[in-house]
Amino acid sequence: MKIFAHLMVAAAIACAPVAYAKPVTVEKITVHGTSLEGNLEGNSADRSVIVYLPPDYTANPNKRYPVIYALHGYSINNEIWTKEIKSPATIEAAFAAGVKDMIVVLPNSQTVHNGSMYSNSVTTGDWEGFIARDVVAYIDSHYRTLARRESRGLAGHSMGGYGTMRIGMKHPEVFGALYAMSPCCMSARGAPPPETAAKLEALKSPDESKTLGFMERATLATASAWSPNPKAAPFYADLPTKDGVLQPDVLARWAANAPNAMVHQYVPNLRKYKAIALDVGDRDGLKTDTEALHKILSDYGITDSYQLYDGDHVSGVADRFQNHVLPFFDKNLSFDSAK
């Protein structure tokens, strides 16, 4: 009962500023993504990035810091995500509670169809490269970071959790620890319902897609990221149906982008991480896939921390970020300068 009560209190205070917490410095910058240049969808290669610098950053000009790269979910951008994770208050509260000072970076990965899937596509752009190369290189060259993998963490929620696992599997040379919060899209996706497929096939221009519902637009974003086609203007993507007929080759391409299927190829890479964490709410529809990933990792002997908590997809995001994500990186990243 004491543990339960403590968690309830932690969840309650995660949304409220802590009176004695020292303020972080918030910088809103633009990072040019060379990896995004020339994408067929027309997504800007100049991306907004929010940087939180720890309270002692200015006062200690010789000190260097680990960096957490935190990825937002589908249908939002980094500014909206600050409201979900209630930053900077949650970051300040975590520092006040004893989490060691670190830099936290929130890049904007919203696209024409509301989400990049943090994938590599000629249609949407190479978002894997944008996060793992462009953003990291910019932060390392403009801020006092500990510029090595042991001092870099990658985290994200929902689509950002998907991006955490996808990018993490492919780039262990960049990051040293991973935390996927309620990751989406872990398993292979099937064809959408016939009515959804019909609406997508009827679209004539990207502007028309803005009238679609959440799942319909998410399906279009998925096609743009996972089944690009440079010959298929104006969307430059292959849909899972054509004239109402299922396209198995498209679904096969989508399945090739499912982390629960991809992970077996990247076991050696995942073994390089000091720590991997997964969490999901017990009332979240993504629970089954998250548990499946945890089992796969466990079967390979890859140590991961898995937590099933009381909540739905979004109810615990601020609490998890403050009281679980940041302390996880405090424990598992290196705060020492390279010898």
FENZI-V461651 format. One record per helix or strand. SS is the DSSP state (2 for helix, 1 for strand). FROM is the first residue (numbers start at 0). LEN is the number of residues. Records with the same first field share a line. If there is no record, write none. Layout:
SS->FROM-LEN / FROM-LEN
This chain:
2->1-12 / 33-3 / 77-7 / 88-8 / 126-16 / 148-3 / 158-12 / 193-9 / 205-6 / 213-13 / 247-8 / 258-12 / 286-13 / 316-16
1->24-8 / 45-8 / 64-1 / 66-5 / 102-5 / 119-2 / 124-2 / 144-1 / 151-6 / 176-5 / 227-1 / 236-1 / 240-2 / 244-2 / 274-7 / 304-5
